[in-house]
Amino acid sequence: MIAKCVLMVRPINFGFNDQAAETNSFQQRVEMFSDVQIQEIAALEFDRYVEMLREANIEVMVFQDTAEPFTPDSIFPNNWISTCPYSKKVYTYPMRNENRAAERRADVIKAVQAKSSYSLNQDLLSFEENELFLEGTGSLVLDNVNRVAYAAISPRTTTEVLEAWAMKTGYDLVAFKAYGKEGELIYHTNVMMCVADEYVVICLDSIHDVEDRERIIEALEGKSKKQIIEISSAQTNESFAGNMLQLQSKDGCKCLIMSSCAERSLTAEQRHLITDKFSNKIIAPPINMIETIGGGSARCMIAEVFDV
């Protein structure tokens, strides 16, 4: 079960998000460019990314961000909206930061509902007022075939909301803790793992607890029958190599989406497994400014739109 359509939001005020930086250690300031230049470069990177997806015959729904409210991270819509192919619902999610919660848009929701024919469920938003969060498919890395959700617990991914989401969708949960280069909890699961149809790309070194690691390996190789393609901490923390997503073109070609930075970090063996053994075409847009300042990469920029 691989999505053939994605949702993307073209930025209008992209920049360093001070609120999000409290829990996202991947964000970096770039002093040599003005705010206007940063936005202009990000928009160019975004447009090229969309072009590359469409050239690969993948459907892209593009929405323009609005000047108000101020949402510097609107380019990462997968955190606030997702579509579930089993419950046939569109879900919206409780966000940790106010300027990220402000990204939720009724017009986008309505368009996704029209495309998917799914009903809307916003029950999880009630957790936000109690400071409990679950940031969409940033928090959740999903094995949609076997209905397993992998989730790294963090300030943006709390157990109570995870369990409520699982009750609604029928997915089994595999929760754990993953750590970054400074020993901090990794803010989103999707920066350290990606589940595809036959394989998983994962940084096992980020999972320090031995029992957690063994439990995840068993779930991936046992229940899900996936081959593990292991990436290093350096690939994860410096090149966003865990932030990937498998999509399918309209003509049936399987594609693995990642940034050009992530692609350059791949070893010959990793590339061989992805492209030769599993016959996935790599699509790798150059999004250096977005990665550096936003602290998110290619997967974060796309929300899957499943339909009936």
N, C-alpha and C positions, 0 to 999 in steps of 0.2 A: 504494500500500500504506500505508494509514493505520490506526492503532490505534483500536479502539472501546472499549477497556477499559484502565484505568490502576490502578496500585498506589499507595497513599498511606499514610503512617504518622503517626498522631496523636501529638503530643508529650506528654511528661510532665515532662521536665526541660529544656525549651528555654531557651537562654541563650547568652551570648557564649562562643564556643569559643576559648580562648587558643591551643590547639595549632593549630587551623586558621588562625588569624589571621596566623601566620607567613608564609603564602603567599596569603592572601585579603585584598586591600586594600579590598574592598567592605564588609567588616564594620565596624560602628561601635558604640561603646558608648553606652548610653542611661542617664544617671545619675539621671534624675528618677523612674524606676520601680524598685521592689524586684524581686528575683528572682521572687518569687511573682506579682507583678503582670505581669511580662513573660511568664511561663508562661501566665497566665490570658488575657491578650490574644492571645497566639499561638494558643492553643487555640480561641478564638472566631473568629479569622481563618481558621484551618484548617477549622472546621466550616462556615463560610459558603462557603468555596471548594468543599468537597465538595457542599454543597447546590446551588451554581450549576452544577456539572458535571452533577449528576443531573437538575436541572431542564432541562438541555439534552439529556437522554436519552443521556448518556455513562455507561457502567458504571464504577463506582469500587469497588475492593477496599480497604477501610479496615482497618488493623491498629493496635491500641493499643500505644504504646511501653511498655517495662517500666522500673521504677525502677532496676533493676540489670541489666546494667552501666550506668554513667553515660554517656549518649550525647546530648549537647546538640544535635547536628546530625541526629538520627534522622529529622527531618522532610524530609530530602533523600535518599530511598532510591534515586533513579536512579543514584547514584554507585557503589553496590555490587552492583546486580543489573540484568540486562537480559534480554530474550528476543529471539532471532534468528530471523526468519521463514524464512531460507534453510537454515541448518544445523539448524533445529528443536531448538535447545538453549536452556537457561537458563544464563547465564554469571554468575559472581561475580568480583569484581575486587579487585586489590591496592590498598589504601588507604594514603595517606601517613601519616596520624595514627592512633595507637593507639585513641583513643576513637571514631574513625570506623570503623576495622576491626571494632570491637566491635558495630557496627550489624548485621552479618551475622547472620541468624536462620534456624535450621533450619525453624521453623514457617512462616515467610513463604515460604521456598523451596519447601517441600512444597505450600503452597496455590497458588503460581504454577505449579508443575508440574501440579497437578491441573486447573487452569483451562486451561492451554495444551496439555497432553499432550506437552510437550517433555521431553527427558532433560536431566540436569544435567551441566555441565562446570565443574569448579573448578580446572583445571590452572593458570590464570594466578596463582592465589594463591601459588604457589611463588616468584614474583618478589618478594614482599613482604619476605622475609627478606634479600634482597640490596638492599633499598631502591630498588627499581624499581617504578613505579606506573602504573596506568591506571584512572582513576576513572569507569568506566562511560560513560553518555551525558552526563556532564559533560565528560569528555575527548573524547568522540566525538560529532560531529554527523553523522547518517547520512542519506544519500540511499538509501533502501531500494529504490526502483524500479531505479536504475542501479547499485546496489551499490558506492557510493563513500562512504568515510569521511573526513571533514574533521577534522583534529586540530591544535590549537595546542600546540606543545611547551612544557612548563612543568615546575616541580618535581613536579607531580602527573600529568604525561603524558610518559612516557619512551619513546624510540624502540624499545628492545628489546621492551617489552611490546606496543606498537602492532603491530610486525611479527609477533609471535607470535599476537596476536588476528586479524590479517588472514589469516594462514595457516589458522587454524581456521574462519573465516567465509567466506572467498572474496571479501571486499571489497577494492577498490583503495584505496590510501591517498593522501591529499593532505595532507601535513604542512607546517607553516609556523610562524612565530612571530608572536604578536600582543601588543601592548603597551598598558598602561593609562595613566592620566593622569599618573602619576609616572615613567613610563618602565619600569615593572616588567612582567615577563611576565604576561599575563592568566592567571589560575589555571585556568580552565575554558573550553573552546571555546564552550560553549553560552551564555556571557554576551555573546558578540559576533556570533553567527550562528544562524540557524534555517533549516533546509531544509524546504520544503513540497512539495506535489506539482507545482505549476506555477511556483513562485517561491521566492526565497530572500531573507531579511532579513539584512543583513550590514553590519558597520561596517568598510568597507575602509580607513578612515583608521588603524585600529589595526594594520594590516599595513604596517610601514615599508619592508620590502624590496620594491623595485619588481618584481623578478623573481618573488618570491612572489605578489605581488598579481596580476600578469598571468597567472601559472599558475593561480591560483584562479579568476579571471574566465573563463579559457578552459575550465576544467573545468566550471564552473557553466553558462555559456552555450553551450559547445560540446557536450561529451559529455552533460550532463544536461538541456540545453534549458530552463533555468530563467530567468525574468526576475528581474533583480537589483533589489531594493528597498533602496536604500542608506540607512542610518541614520548619524547623526553620532556623534562621540566623546562629546558631551554626553549625547545620548540613551542611549548605552550605559553610560557611567560613572555618570550621575546618576539615570537612570530605568529601568535594566534593560530597555531596549527590545530588546536582542538575545536576551533570555531568554524565548523563545516556543516553543510546540509546536503543530503541527497535529494535531487529533484528528477523529474522525468519529462522529456520533451513530448510534444504532441504526437510525434512519430515513434515514440517508444524508446528513445535513447536515454539511458541512465547517465546522469551527470552528478559529479560531486563539486559543490560550490565551495570555494575558499578564496582568500585574498591572494594577491600575487606574492606578498610577503610569506604567507603560509606555504605556498607552492614552492618557493625557493628553498625553504627549510627542509623539504622532504628528502629523505635518503633514497638512493636508487631502489632499495628493496621495498620501501613504502610505496613509491611511485609504481613499481612493477605490480604490486598487489592490487592497487586501486585501478590502474588502467588496463593491465593485461589479464590478471587472474579474474577480476570481477567486472571487467569490460565497462568501466565508468569513464566518461569523458570529464576531464578536469576543466572547470571554468573558473578563472582566477583574475578578477578585476583588480586593478591597482587602486587602493583606497588608503594610502599612507596617512593622509591628513585626518581622515575619519577615524582610523584606528588609533592614531597617536593621541588626539585630543578627546575623542569619544570613549576610548577604552573598550570599544566593541569592534567586531569585525564583520565579515561577509554574512555569516549566519544571522547575526543580530539584526541585520538590516532587512530581513525578509520574513514575513509571516505566511505560513502555508495556508492556502485556501482549498480545502477539500469540498467536494459537493456530492450530491446524491447520485 
